[in-house]
Amino acid sequence: MSCVDPDRLHMNQPEFDRYAASYKDLLKDPLRERFSGGSLEFFHLRKRNLIRDYFRRHKIDTHRLRYLDVGCGQGELMTLLREDFELVQGCDSSPGMISSVRDVETRLQVDPLKLPYGNSEFDFVTAVCVFHHVPTASRLPLAQEVSRVLKPGGVFAVIEHNPYNPATRMIVSRTPIDAEAVLLKPAETRRWMASAGMLPQSCDYFLFLPGPIYRRAGHLENWLAKVPLGGQYAMFGIKKSLG
């Protein structure tokens, strides 16, 4: 059994502006709340820890890196990682969502397929539960935009719902803001990541264990990371160096 967490960017800006004021209420689901132990922060903390573990495994000190969260929504992940990086910024296509972000610089993404940043500005970019809201034909162009703002050798982390998990599919099907979502299989994510000029490096599954159990025996999820049944997966890729 597993579960999904609060998610963010949508290609339809007015729709997510309409959701902004009641966003957390719209995400309420008995299965999700049981899984998290009643705290939606559990899902954000899991992602923060997963990102920290990635950089720790690769012996990379993040404190000199510039980090961008694409589709940052209300900024929960950025806030949790604010002290880990030299600079943290976020962008989103919904003014209503980013209006609640505090203490982190955000920019409005006027064109959903254009990031409001220059070339090679960031060392690390995340897109957390963003691409399942992006039309299939637009996923590669958005990934190419991410590649454009990444420095050569920079890291891109895509975190998505796992369509192989039945609990994930159930919750997505009855969540209003996910009404038009089309979940991505890891093979698709890997394919357009590679086509955008990045080298897919690893794919780990997580959210196997409900919050109360994870807090006591979280190390068990490390053993399950390659089993494609977790509620979500994280794929990391590195932008290829020039030349």
ZAKE-759646 format. One record per residue: x, y, z negated of N, C-alpha, C in turn; residue in one letter. Coordinates in steps of 0.02 Angstrom, whole numbers, plus 50000, padded with zeros to 5 digits. Each point is the difference from the previous one (the first is absolute). Example, Ala and Ser with C-alpha at 12.3 -4.5 7.8 and 13.67 -1.06 7.14 Angstrom:
# residues 2
506604971649610499555005950000500455006050000A
499825005350036500425005949997499615005549963S
END
This chain:
# residues 243
500424994050000499585006050000500445006250000M
499785005250034500365006349999499525005750012S
500285005950011499585005850003500345005550039C
499635005250018500275005750036499945006249957V
500365005250020500055005949959499715006150034D
499985005849967499775006150031500445001950059P
499705001950055500375001550061499875007150023D
500325001750058500065007050014499785002350070R
500485001550044499875003850061499484996850046L
499615004250033499524997850051500105004450060H
499894997350060500095003950060499445005250008M
499454999249964499445004750005500045004849941N
500305005850011500135004749945499375002149963Q
499465002150034499405002249963499724994549955P
500054993750021499734994649960500374999449934E
500665000250001500374999549937499945006249958F
499895005850031499845005949961499354999049963D
499534996850032499354998749969500074995249941R
500494995550003500114995149947500415002949942Y
500365005450011500525002249953499745000949929A
499435003349992499755001649933499804993849961A
499764994950035499764993949966500424993950018S
500625001350020500434994750027500074994049953Y
500175001349938500114994549953499354996149986K
499445003549999499364996649990499844995450058D
500155002350061499864996050059500424993650003L
500575000149965500444994250000499824994849947L
499535001749957499824995349947499704993650028K
500274994549975499774993450021500114995349941D
499524995949982500094995649942500604995450005P
500134997350059500564995550009500665003849993L
500045005950030500615004049995500135002049927R
499485001949965500095002249931500194994249954E
499714994250013500194994149960500724998250013R
500205000350062500694998150018500515004749968F
499845006549999500485004949974499995000449924S
499514996949968499935000749928499695006749981G
499645003050048499655006349986500405006250014G
500614999450024500435005850013500215000250073S
499755004950038500205000550070500735001950007L
500295002949947500725001750003500434993850010E
499744994349980500364993750007500254999150072F
499585001550049500194999050070500555004850021F
499975006249978500525004850017500664998149966H
499974997749939500614997949965500324994050034L
499594995450024500274994250035500395002150062R
499755004950036500355002450059500635003749982K
499965004149948500615003549978500544994949981R
499824994949963500504995149979500274996050058N
499574998550048500224996450060500525004050038L
499885006550007500475004450035500655000549962I
499965000849935500605000249959500404993650006R
499664994350000500344993650006500354999450066D
499705002550054500324999650066500675003749999Y
500005006149976500625003950000500514997149951F
499754997249946500464996949952500344993950031R
499614995950035500294994150033500535001850051R
499905005650034500475002150051500535004849974H
500015000849934500515004149967500045007150029K
499415003050009499955006850026499765004649945I
500395005349988499815005149951499525004950034D
499385000349978499505004150034500045007349981T
500385001849950499975006849974500295005250048H
500324997950053500235004750051499604999550065R
499454996449997499604998850061499395004650002L
499785001450061499405004050013499434995250019R
499445000749966499454995250007499365003550024Y
499674997050049499365002450026499484994549995L
499415001849973499434995449998499495002350051D
499914996050052499525001650054499314997549980V
499505004350005499334998249977499994999849924G
500285005249970500134999949927499375000449958C
499435001950030499385000449962500065004749941G
499834997649941500015004149940500674999749963Q
500494996950031500695000649977500224995549943G
499624994649987500174995849942500694996950005E
500174997150058500644996650007500585005149999L
499915005650034500525005250000500165002349929M
499475000949961500105002449931500394994949960T
499864993650008500364994849963500734999550021L
500165001950062500684999550026500375006650001L
499695005149974500285006850005500715000549972R
500134996649945500665000549968500524995250031E
499784995850046500464995150029500395002750059D
499775005450030500295002650062500215007249993F
500465002150042500225007050000499435004650020E
499604997950050499445003950024499434995350016L
499395001949982499404996150014499485004650032V
499744997950057499485003850034499464995250026Q
499425002850016499474995850027499595003850051G
499674996450044499555003150048499384995750007C
499455003250019499374996650008499565004150047D
499554996750035499565003550047499395003049966S
499914998949935499425002449964500185005549950S
499805006250012500145005449951499684998549933P
499414996950000499664998649938500394995249956G
500344995150031500384995149961500625003149970M
500395003850040500635002649975499915006049954I
499395002849998499885005849957500094998349926S
499964993649983500084998049930500714998149981S
500465000150048500694998249986500345005649961V
500364998249949500365004949959500744998249996R
500425005149999500724999349987500394996450055D
499684998950058500344997150058499785003950061V
500475002050042499825003750061499644995550050E
499455002650026499624996350051499885004550060T
499904996850057499835003650062499404996750032R
499595004150031499424997550036500214997250067L
499784994050015500154996750063499425001650048Q
500065005650035499455002550042499834995050055V
500514997350032499914994850050500184993349966D
499534995349996500134993749966500604996150027P
500205001550062500554996450030500645004150004L
500015005749966500605004249998500165001749928K
500614998549979500215001649932500305007149999L
499815004149952500215007150000500705001049972P
500484996450028500695000349978500464999550060Y
500625002149991500494999750053500314993150008G
500424999350049500344993750013500494998349944N
500024993749982500514997349954500035003849933S
499435001649972499995003849937500034995549938E
499814993650006499904995949941500414993550002F
500184997849940500364993649993499524994249988D
499405001649976499524994849981499305002650013F
499594995850033499315001850015499554994249980V
499445001549968499504994849986499355001750036T
499644994750018499315000650024499614994549964A
499635002049949499684995249956499254999650016V
499794994350025499304998950019499755005650044C
500415001850049499855005150049499804997050067V
500394995350024499934997750068499354996250013F
499694997249949499374996550014499435005050014H
500125006449988499535005250020500175003150068H
500564998150028500235002850063499764995550057V
499685002850052499804995950058500594996050027P
499854994050022500534995450021500475003250051T
499735003550049500415003050053500445005749974A
499845002749941500385005649973500534998049949S
500034993649985500474997849947500735000750022R
500154998050060500695000750023500205007450005L
499585004450030500195007150001500135002949931P
499604998149950500125002649932500664997249972L
500134993650013500634997049978500605003550034A
499915001950062500545003650035500115006949969Q
499475003249976500075006349964500394999149935E
499854994649965500384998549940500744999150017V
500144996350053500694999050021500345006650017S
499625004550029500285006650018500235003949939R
499624999849946500185004149941500494996349954V
500124993650013500494996249961500715001250027L
500475000349954500705000150020500214993150025K
500484999550045500274993450018500244996449937P
499814993849993500164996249940499495000949945G
499505004550010499485001149950499524994249996G
499634999749945499564994349985499275002150007V
499614995850032499285000950006499654994249965F
499555001649953499634994949964499255000550018A
499744994750028499294999650015499684995249950V
499505002449964499644995849952499284999650023I
499764993950008499344999050029499624994449965E
499335000250007499594994549977500174993750039H
499984994349967500164993750032499354996850025N
499924999650066499374997250027499924992549987P
500534996749977499964992849985499724998749930Y
499915005449961499754999249932499245001149999N
499614994949981499275000750002499725005349954P
500295001049941499765005249954500125006950029A
500575000950033500145006350033499475001550053T
499874995150042499505001050053499325001749970R
499814996749946499355001249969499955007249975M
500515002349964499975006749972500015005350055I
500424999150050500025004750056499315000450034V
499674994350007499354999950036499455003849963S
500075000949935499485003449963500225006749970R
500575002650023500245006649978499825005150053T
499615005249983499765004850051500555003250041P
500555001949969500525003450038500384995450047I
499904993449992500324995250044499514997250052D
499455003450010499474997350044500254998550070A
500475004150025500254999150068500714997350001E
500244997749944500704997649996500094993650040A
500584999450032500194993950035500674997849971V
499994994649962500604997849965500544997650048L
500625000749979500584998250042500324993649974L
500114995350044500414994349983500735002249998K
500404996949957500715002049997500364999650068P
499814995250042500324999450065499895006250043A
499405003049995499885006250037500425005649973E
500035000749934500405005249970500734999350021T
500254994049998500704998850020500115001950073R
499514998550042500075001250072500055007450016R
499535004149973500045007150018500565003649962W
500194997449943500585002949965500624999250043M
500094994050029500584998750043499955004350064A
499415000650028499915004050061500135007449988S
499945002249938500125007049983500745001449984A
500424995150010500725001049990500254998449931G
499624995849964500224998049933500124992549998M
500454997949957500164993049991499624997449940L
499464996150011499644997249942500474995849958P
500005001349935500504997049956499714994649955Q
499435001449970499714995149954499255001149995S
499644994749983499295000449988499854996249936C
499765003549950499854996949935499265000849985D
499704994749975499305000149979499975001149924Y
499495003749978499935001349929499275000649982F
499855001649938499325000049972499714993050002L
500374995349973499754993249989499654999649932F
500305003249951499794999249930499585005949976L
499444998849968499615005449970500425003849949P
499835006449990500385004349956500174997149932G
499514997449963500154997449933500524994450001P
499984995850052500494994550005500675002750024I
499985004650049500625002850027500405003549945Y
499675003449955500355003549947500384995349954R
499794993749997500344995149958500494995750039R
499854998850063500414995250039500115002450071A
500165006550007500085002950066500554996950042G
500504997049966500564997050038499774994450045H
499424997149986499744994650042499865002350071L
499825006450007499865002550068500625000150044E
500595000649969500614999850040500084993450035N
499784994649968500064993450030499504999150057W
499465003949999499464999250049500055004950058L
500515004250000500035005750046499964998050074A
500214994050018499994997950070499394995750017K
499554999149951499394996350012499475004950026V
499744999150061499575005150031499295000249974P
499925000149934499334999949971499895005649949L
500505004249988499905005549954499495005050026G
499745004249956499495004850021500265005150051G
500645001649996500315004750047500704997550018Q
500285003250051500694998550019500375006550012Y
500654999749991500445005750012500534998050051A
500025003750054500524998750051500475006050003M
500644998549992500525005150003500384999450065F
500145005750031500405000050061500515005749997G
500544999250038500535005050001500045002950071I
500025006750004500075003150065500694998650028K
500014997750062500644998350031500435006250010K
500644999149989500475005550011500075001550074S
500165006250016500095002050069500664997250027L
499994998350064500624997750031500154992849990G
END
